Amino acid sequence: MTATKFEIAVLGPLGTYTHEAAFKGFGTDATYAEQASIADVFHALSPNLPLGVIPQENSIFGTVVETYDLLRTSQSAFIRGEIVLKVEHCLLVKKGVQLHQIQKVLSHEQALGQCRDFLSKMLPKAKTVKTKSTAAAAQELLENPPNCAAICSSICAQLLPELEILFTAVQNERSNFTRFYVIAHSQHESIPRTLTYEMKALLRISSNSAGILDTPSNVMSRLISQNILIRRIDRRPSLDSIPFSSIYFLEVYADVQQQPGLSFESWTEEIDAAASKMGVTDRTVSVLGIW
């Protein structure tokens, strides 16, 4: 680590869970460049802004489809790490507002869904209003009448002193986590090792013909034979002209018990070699991340 701060692109204004996750991973060693969408985080990557943090999966609502749709065609963004954040939603109001005064609740669609039980029990008559992010809900709360509330992270109350927390942990599930990918401008971009090596990788597999892609069967067996284990498989529709053709994403990890001396450098070599061997005439295998 050098003393020079580096810049990271994050989704939304300060106070979003993506910003909170990025801060968890990099803290005050970084500055944070706000982006309006996940796509903007991808597009912002450059030699001058080499890193970004994007949501990949929520433990309740599942895969973040927009992230995988962008990875479907990505040629440059490369995953270099992951950050797991426990999500705890809070109900924020303007200072002095009480529960019985609330007639409208603002938040991101996903957060509203994650707090459905609390809203049904405590605010059954309140109207819900979708916003582009939880942080945006807190900002919009300042511009609304005092009969409104926002569901967002507790950090928003610190960033906006006009607001206060009325209830904490209002989500349905107490075990609510979101995993984020740390993406880089290129595979060879240096990254501060505030993150630990996970010995994981992400492969993208697509068909080069109108035939049925033999994923995951043949690919899985070949990976396992090389002590590369599959953590998850995701599928998105291909953008080609063939109806119902697919692109598969395989997140894999090293069997470290079988390779106790495995280094990150040798893991990288294993993944690159495996992808090269799996790529055949009717199949393209791309390495989208190693971390």
C-alpha positions in Angstrom: 0.0 0.0 0.0 1.2 3.5 -0.8 0.2 6.6 1.0 -1.6 7.9 -2.2 -5.3 7.5 -2.1 -7.0 5.7 -5.0 -10.4 6.3 -6.5 -13.2 3.7 -6.6 -16.5 4.0 -8.7 -19.5 3.1 -6.6 -23.2 2.9 -7.3 -25.3 5.9 -6.2 -24.6 8.8 -3.9 -22.8 8.5 -0.5 -24.9 6.5 1.9 -25.8 3.6 -0.4 -25.0 0.1 0.6 -22.6 -0.1 -2.2 -20.7 2.8 -0.8 -20.9 1.3 2.7 -19.5 -2.0 1.3 -16.7 -0.2 -0.6 -15.8 1.7 2.6 -15.7 -1.6 4.5 -13.3 -3.0 2.0 -11.0 0.1 1.5 -11.9 2.6 4.2 -10.2 6.0 4.2 -7.5 4.7 1.8 -9.8 5.5 -1.1 -12.0 8.2 -2.4 -15.4 7.3 -3.9 -16.7 8.4 -7.3 -20.5 8.3 -7.4 -22.2 6.7 -10.4 -25.9 6.7 -11.3 -26.2 3.0 -12.2 -24.3 -0.3 -12.3 -23.8 0.3 -16.0 -22.2 3.7 -15.2 -19.8 2.0 -12.8 -18.7 -0.4 -15.6 -18.4 2.5 -18.1 -16.5 4.7 -15.7 -13.6 2.3 -15.4 -10.4 3.7 -17.0 -6.7 4.0 -16.2 -7.7 7.1 -14.3 -10.5 5.4 -12.4 -9.4 1.8 -12.3 -11.7 0.2 -9.7 -15.4 -0.1 -9.0 -17.7 -1.9 -6.6 -21.0 -3.4 -7.8 -23.6 -5.6 -6.1 -23.6 -9.3 -7.2 -26.1 -11.1 -5.1 -28.4 -10.6 -2.1 -29.0 -13.6 0.3 -32.8 -13.0 0.1 -33.5 -11.7 -3.4 -30.8 -13.5 -5.3 -28.7 -12.5 -8.2 -28.4 -8.9 -9.3 -29.5 -9.4 -13.0 -28.1 -6.0 -14.2 -24.7 -7.0 -13.1 -24.8 -10.3 -15.0 -26.3 -8.6 -18.1 -23.3 -6.3 -18.2 -20.9 -9.1 -17.6 -22.5 -10.9 -20.5 -20.8 -8.5 -23.0 -18.0 -7.0 -20.9 -14.6 -7.0 -22.6 -12.5 -5.1 -20.1 -14.0 -5.1 -16.6 -12.3 -7.8 -14.6 -13.3 -9.0 -11.1 -10.5 -8.7 -8.6 -12.2 -9.2 -5.3 -15.4 -9.5 -3.3 -16.9 -7.8 -0.2 -19.8 -9.2 1.9 -22.0 -6.7 3.7 -24.7 -7.4 6.3 -27.7 -5.3 5.3 -29.6 -3.6 8.1 -32.3 -1.2 7.0 -33.4 1.7 9.2 -36.5 3.8 9.1 -35.4 7.5 9.0 -37.6 10.6 9.5 -37.1 14.3 9.8 -36.2 15.1 13.4 -39.2 15.1 15.7 -41.5 13.1 13.4 -43.4 10.3 15.1 -44.6 7.0 13.8 -48.3 7.9 13.7 -47.6 10.9 11.4 -46.0 8.8 8.6 -48.2 8.5 5.5 -45.6 7.7 2.9 -42.4 5.6 2.9 -39.7 6.1 0.3 -37.0 3.6 -0.7 -35.5 1.4 -3.4 -37.8 -1.3 -4.6 -35.7 -4.1 -3.2 -35.5 -2.5 0.3 -39.2 -2.0 0.3 -39.6 -5.7 -0.4 -37.1 -6.6 2.3 -39.1 -4.6 4.9 -42.6 -5.7 3.9 -43.4 -7.3 7.3 -42.5 -4.2 9.2 -44.4 -1.9 6.9 -47.5 -4.2 7.1 -47.4 -4.3 10.8 -46.3 -0.8 11.8 -47.4 1.4 8.8 -50.3 -0.6 7.1 -51.9 2.6 5.6 -48.7 4.2 4.4 -48.1 4.5 0.7 -44.7 3.2 -0.6 -42.8 5.1 -3.2 -39.9 3.6 -5.1 -36.7 5.6 -5.5 -33.5 4.8 -7.5 -31.6 3.9 -4.4 -31.9 3.9 -0.6 -29.6 6.9 -0.4 -31.7 8.7 -2.8 -34.7 8.0 -0.6 -32.9 9.8 2.3 -32.1 12.8 0.1 -35.7 13.0 -1.2 -37.0 12.8 2.4 -35.5 16.3 3.0 -37.6 17.7 0.1 -40.9 16.0 1.3 -43.4 17.0 4.0 -42.8 15.8 7.5 -45.4 13.0 7.1 -42.8 10.9 5.1 -40.1 8.4 6.0 -37.3 6.7 4.2 -35.8 3.2 4.5 -32.1 3.3 4.1 -28.8 2.6 5.9 -27.9 4.1 9.2 -25.0 5.9 7.7 -27.5 8.3 6.0 -28.4 9.7 9.4 -24.8 10.6 9.9 -24.4 12.2 6.5 -27.7 14.1 6.8 -28.0 15.7 10.3 -31.6 16.9 9.6 -32.7 13.2 9.8 -32.9 10.7 12.6 -33.4 7.0 13.0 -36.9 6.1 14.2 -36.4 2.3 14.0 -33.4 0.1 13.3 -33.2 -3.4 11.7 -36.6 -3.1 10.1 -35.9 -5.8 7.4 -37.9 -9.0 7.4 -34.9 -11.3 7.7 -32.2 -10.7 10.3 -29.8 -12.7 8.1 -29.7 -10.4 5.1 -26.4 -10.1 3.3 -25.3 -8.6 -0.1 -22.1 -9.7 -1.8 -20.3 -7.2 -4.0 -17.7 -7.6 -6.7 -14.7 -5.4 -6.9 -14.1 -4.8 -10.6 -11.0 -3.4 -12.2 -10.2 -1.7 -15.5 -8.1 -4.8 -16.5 -6.8 -8.1 -15.1 -3.4 -6.6 -14.7 -4.5 -3.5 -12.8 -2.8 -3.3 -9.4 -5.2 -3.5 -6.5 -4.5 -2.6 -2.9 -4.5 -5.9 -0.9 -6.9 -4.7 1.8 -8.9 -7.6 0.4 -7.7 -11.2 0.9 -7.2 -13.7 -1.9 -10.2 -16.0 -2.1 -8.8 -18.4 -4.8 -11.9 -17.9 -6.9 -12.6 -17.1 -10.5 -15.6 -16.4 -12.8 -15.8 -18.0 -16.3 -18.2 -16.9 -19.0 -19.2 -19.7 -21.5 -21.1 -19.1 -24.7 -21.9 -21.1 -27.8 -20.4 -20.3 -31.2 -23.1 -22.2 -33.2 -26.8 -22.9 -33.3 -26.2 -26.2 -31.5 -27.0 -26.8 -27.9 -24.3 -25.6 -25.6 -22.9 -28.5 -23.6 -22.8 -26.5 -20.4 -22.7 -27.4 -17.6 -22.1 -31.1 -18.0 -18.8 -31.5 -20.0 -17.4 -28.2 -18.6 -18.1 -29.2 -15.0 -16.5 -32.6 -15.3 -13.4 -31.1 -16.9 -13.0 -28.5 -14.1 -13.5 -31.0 -11.3 -10.9 -33.3 -12.8 -8.4 -30.4 -12.4 -9.3 -29.8 -8.7 -11.3 -26.7 -9.7 -14.7 -26.8 -7.9 -17.9 -25.0 -8.9 -19.5 -22.7 -6.4 -22.4 -21.5 -8.5 -23.8 -21.4 -12.0 -25.8 -18.5 -13.4 -27.5 -18.2 -16.8 -28.6 -15.3 -18.9 -30.1 -15.3 -22.4 -27.6 -14.8 -25.2 -27.8 -11.6 -27.3 -27.4 -13.5 -30.5 -30.2 -14.2 -33.0 -30.7 -17.8 -31.9 -33.9 -18.1 -29.8 -33.4 -19.3 -26.2 -29.6 -19.6 -26.5 -27.7 -19.1 -23.3 -24.6 -17.7 -21.8 -23.4 -19.4 -18.6 -21.4 -17.9 -15.7 -19.5 -20.4 -13.6 -18.0 -19.2 -10.4 -15.3 -21.6 -9.4 -12.8 -22.0 -6.5 -9.7 -23.9 -5.7 -9.7 -27.2 -3.8 -7.0 -25.9 -1.4 -7.0 -29.1 0.6 -5.7 -30.9 -2.5 -3.3 -28.0 -3.3 -2.0 -26.8 0.2 0.8 -24.8 -1.3 -1.3 -23.0 -4.0 -0.3 -19.4 -4.5 -2.5 -16.7 -6.2 0.0 -16.7 -9.1 -0.3 -20.4 -9.7 -4.1 -20.2 -9.3 -4.2 -17.6 -12.0 -2.2 -19.9 -14.3 -4.5 -22.8 -13.5 -7.6 -20.8 -14.5 -6.1 -19.4 -17.7 -5.0 -22.9 -18.7 -8.4 -24.5 -17.9 -10.2 -21.8 -19.9 -7.9 -22.3 -22.8 -8.4 -26.1 -22.8 -12.2 -25.8 -22.5 -12.5 -23.4 -25.5 -13.4 -25.4 -28.6 -14.9 -24.7 -32.0 -18.4 -24.5 -30.7 -17.7 -22.9 -27.4 -16.0 -19.7 -26.1 -14.7 -19.6 -22.6 -13.7 -16.2 -21.2 -12.1 -15.5 -17.8 -14.0 -12.6 -16.3 -12.3 -12.5 -12.9 -9.7 -14.1 -10.6 -9.5 -13.1 -7.0 
